[in-house]
Amino acid sequence: MDAPKTIEFPVIETRALTMRYGDRLIQKNLNFKVNQGDIFVIMGGSGCGKSTLLKHLIGLNSPAEGDIVYNGESYISADEQSRQQMRQRWGITFQSGALFSDMTLAENVALPLRHAGAHRSEIRDIVHYKLSLVGLGGYEDYFPSQISGGMCKRAGLARAIALDPEILFFDEPSAGLDPLSARRLDDLILHLRDSIGTTVVIVTHELASMFAIASNGIFLDAVTKTALDHGDPNWLKEHSREAIVRSFLARGETEGSQL
Ligand SMILES: Nc1ncnc2c1ncn2[C@@H]1O[C@H](COP(=O)(O)OP(=O)(O)OP(=O)(O)O)[C@@H](O)[C@H]1O
């Protein structure tokens, strides 16, 4: 029997999103959808606004114009209580893993669970499970300074998935990692998508990682200040209607003045 066909369901949708810092336009009129189970990558040359877009998606920055919609509900026009409920379904990891250095890995991963009011015995089990999921079973009592950069990133990931997020946001997951650790992190992201169905949104400069894991994405341009194309990076590399996108994905560089 054929596998059931996945129904595309946008968990995130931007509608005519324009982003600015003061008077300075960063990107205008972004319209894209992130479907459930996508590993969605935000692509483009340096300074085009990738991190800025991520900050808008997680509610750290407010749009100059337009809307950001989660599961059909506008984040921008929602009241604070609804926004908080939406944010509870997200997991966020920043570059360094952003662990608290004076806490053990177990204490770090336990933080969001404590915050959510989980019971002590439940916390212990979940922390153990999430650390094993990222390959850090047995490292519960280590401090961040006692483990490698790659392990810190995985611990940051364990904390981000502590509450089984619906969407996982990642800023530069493999930056600063050796190739083997970067591959391991890629595999882990795929595993999380496949095992708990998490939708993943990533900013990354690492083309190899992008091609290995992304199923969808958007390409931002610093010159025209808008999206040049969107879709699966593997497809865009060969078939984008924009030469600049094909060239960036083929060589890792953009022509013109973006870099
Ligand atoms: N808080 C801020 N205030 C004013 N300008 C900012 C701020 N943060 C970023 N910028 C500017 O906005 C533009 C987009 O920055 P952003 O960090 O989003 O780009 P990026 O594509 O993630 O860059 P990179 O690939 O180099 O990390 C850059 O020109 C940057 O200097």
The ligand as a Gaussian input file, in Angstrom:
#p B3LYP/6-31G(d) Opt

LIG

0 1
 N       19.973000      46.015000      15.810000
 C       20.301000      46.522000      14.620000
 N       20.186000      47.856000      14.399000
 C       20.479000      48.395000      13.192000
 N       20.916000      47.671000      12.125000
 C       21.055000      46.353000      12.300000
 C       20.749000      45.710000      13.545000
 N       20.985000      44.376000      13.408000
 C       21.412000      44.201000      12.144000
 N       21.446000      45.375000      11.485000
 C       21.817000      45.566000      10.071000
 O       20.807000      44.972000       9.277000
 C       21.359000      44.304000       8.164000
 C       20.938000      42.847000       8.186000
 O       21.571000      42.220000       9.293000
 P       21.391000      40.677000       9.612000
 O       22.284000      40.365000      10.764000
 O       19.962000      40.357000       9.734000
 O       21.960000      40.029000       8.259000
 P       22.424000      38.541000       7.985000
 O       21.954000      38.225000       6.619000
 O       21.994000      37.651000       9.088000
 O       24.004000      38.746000       7.999000
 P       25.197000      37.692000       8.182000
 O       25.026000      36.661000       7.110000
 O       26.416000      38.519000       7.941000
 O       25.113000      37.138000       9.568000
 C       22.879000      44.479000       8.253000
 O       23.272000      45.533000       7.413000
 C       23.107000      44.846000       9.706000
 O       24.213000      45.688000       9.833000

